[in-house]
Amino acid sequence: MAAPALDSIKAGDVYRTRDGREARIYATDGGGDYPIHGATRWPGERVWEDATWTARGLYFPQNGDCGRDLILPTALNRRVFEGERGRDVTVFTSFERKPGPTDRFDWSAVTSNYEPGAPIGYGRTEREAIDALLDQLDDAEVAATEKACTHGA
């Protein structure tokens, strides 16, 4: 993922770091090699640790530590699947690196009419997440058809 541009990093916004920390930005006009000032913390932790970044959102690049580099908030990607698996569906996908040793849940996919409790597909790739979502939709459709058949007889 490319480093964000300085003009896209805004004071007051909350971001994520490559290693999954929450990052909040206090200022982007600090001057010098590290004009972006803020703090990071691990999800669920209470303590914030101060941090500074280069204009491109890189954290202390000379030591090779890229875990605390800033990544921009993920935008939802809209995909329309017309006729795939016999259905027309609009799917929104997003990528967010989760902390931990696995990347199985970094991509997620939901339908455009998502409500809490509705299926969510997860995967290592965008396509895996979409396929997982479509599998869940297929399973729900089969279950609904089977239920209708047994109660309609």
Secondary structure, 3 states (H helix, E strand, C coil): CCCCCHHHCCCCCEEEECCCCEEEEEECCCCCCCCEEEEEECCCCCCCEEEEECCCCCCCHHHCCCCCCEECCCCCEEEEEEEECCEEEEEEEEECCCCCCCCCCCEEEEECCCCCCCCCEEECCHHHHHHHHHHHHHHHHHHHHHHHHHHHC
